[in-house]
């Protein structure tokens, strides 16, 4: 058995479409960090899980706490319709960011999921706000 080559690679045009779609749906911790360091990022970073107390204990600097259960058209109305939301949760073991991304997309708003969540952020060595 040749696990890598048993299936032929996709044609280049299919690979391009796949990775363009993937990058339109996801971002990673390093890219978010880099934009946050430049100041005035062109997205809103949402911490979408946990209680207000857990958010205060540990969150990404610049993030806004909006649990996925509280996402609604009314809650998002304070941002222009074209605002990109980047959502994150606790980490790969959590689907809160997926739930948030789905709700935001169902409301017709642009959204990306930050891969890795808090776990990925810490793995990259980036600082968290904490009390």
C-alpha positions in Angstrom: 0.0 0.0 0.0 1.3 3.5 -0.9 -0.8 5.8 1.1 0.5 9.0 -0.4 0.3 8.0 -4.1 -2.6 5.5 -4.1 -4.8 8.4 -5.2 -3.6 10.7 -7.9 -3.3 14.3 -7.0 -6.1 16.6 -8.1 -5.7 18.6 -11.3 -4.2 22.1 -10.7 -7.5 23.9 -11.3 -9.3 21.7 -8.8 -6.5 22.3 -6.2 -6.7 26.0 -6.8 -10.4 26.1 -6.3 -10.2 24.0 -3.2 -7.5 26.0 -1.5 -9.1 29.3 -2.5 -12.3 28.1 -0.9 -10.5 26.9 2.2 -8.7 30.2 2.7 -12.0 32.1 2.2 -13.4 30.3 5.2 -10.4 30.0 7.5 -7.5 32.0 8.8 -4.8 31.1 11.3 -3.4 32.4 14.6 -0.3 33.8 13.0 -2.2 35.8 10.4 -4.6 37.2 13.0 -1.7 38.1 15.2 0.2 39.8 12.4 -2.8 42.0 11.5 -3.5 42.8 15.1 0.1 43.9 15.6 -0.2 46.3 12.6 -3.1 48.0 14.4 -6.6 48.7 13.1 -7.3 45.3 11.7 -9.9 45.1 9.0 -11.9 42.5 10.9 -13.7 42.1 14.2 -12.2 39.3 16.4 -15.0 37.4 18.3 -14.4 35.2 21.3 -17.5 33.0 21.0 -17.5 30.7 24.0 -17.5 30.8 27.8 -18.8 33.0 30.5 -17.8 36.7 30.9 -15.6 35.6 33.8 -13.8 33.0 31.7 -13.3 35.6 29.0 -11.8 38.0 31.5 -9.5 35.2 32.7 -8.1 34.5 29.3 -8.7 35.9 25.8 -6.9 37.2 22.8 -6.0 40.9 23.0 -8.5 42.9 21.0 -11.2 40.2 21.0 -14.8 41.0 21.8 -16.7 38.4 23.9 -19.9 37.4 22.0 -20.9 33.8 22.8 -22.3 31.9 19.8 -25.7 31.5 21.6 -26.0 35.3 21.7 -25.2 36.0 18.1 -28.2 37.7 16.4 -28.8 40.3 13.7 -29.5 42.8 16.5 -26.1 42.1 18.2 -24.2 42.4 14.9 -26.1 45.5 13.8 -23.6 47.9 15.4 -21.1 46.9 12.7 -21.5 47.7 9.0 -22.9 44.9 6.8 -19.5 44.3 5.1 -17.6 43.8 8.4 -15.6 40.6 8.4 -15.9 38.6 11.6 -13.2 36.3 12.7 -14.4 33.8 15.3 -12.5 31.6 17.7 -13.2 29.2 20.6 -11.2 27.2 23.1 -9.4 25.1 20.5 -9.6 22.1 18.2 -11.7 20.2 20.8 -14.4 22.9 20.7 -17.0 23.5 18.0 -18.2 26.9 19.3 -16.4 28.8 16.5 -18.1 26.5 13.9 -21.5 27.3 15.5 -20.7 31.0 15.6 -19.5 31.0 12.0 -22.6 29.2 10.8 -24.9 31.7 12.6 -23.0 34.7 11.2 -23.1 33.3 7.7 -26.8 32.6 8.0 -27.3 36.2 8.9 -25.6 37.1 5.6 -22.4 38.4 7.2 -18.8 37.7 6.1 -17.0 35.3 8.5 -13.9 33.3 8.9 -12.9 30.8 11.5 -9.5 31.1 13.2 -8.0 27.7 13.3 -6.6 26.5 16.6 -8.5 28.9 18.8 -7.0 29.7 22.2 -5.0 26.5 22.1 -3.4 27.4 18.8 -2.8 31.0 19.9 -0.9 29.7 23.0 1.0 27.1 20.9 2.3 30.0 18.7 3.6 31.7 21.8 1.3 34.7 21.5 0.3 36.5 24.7 -3.2 36.4 26.1 -5.0 39.1 28.1 -5.8 37.6 31.5 -6.7 38.7 35.0 
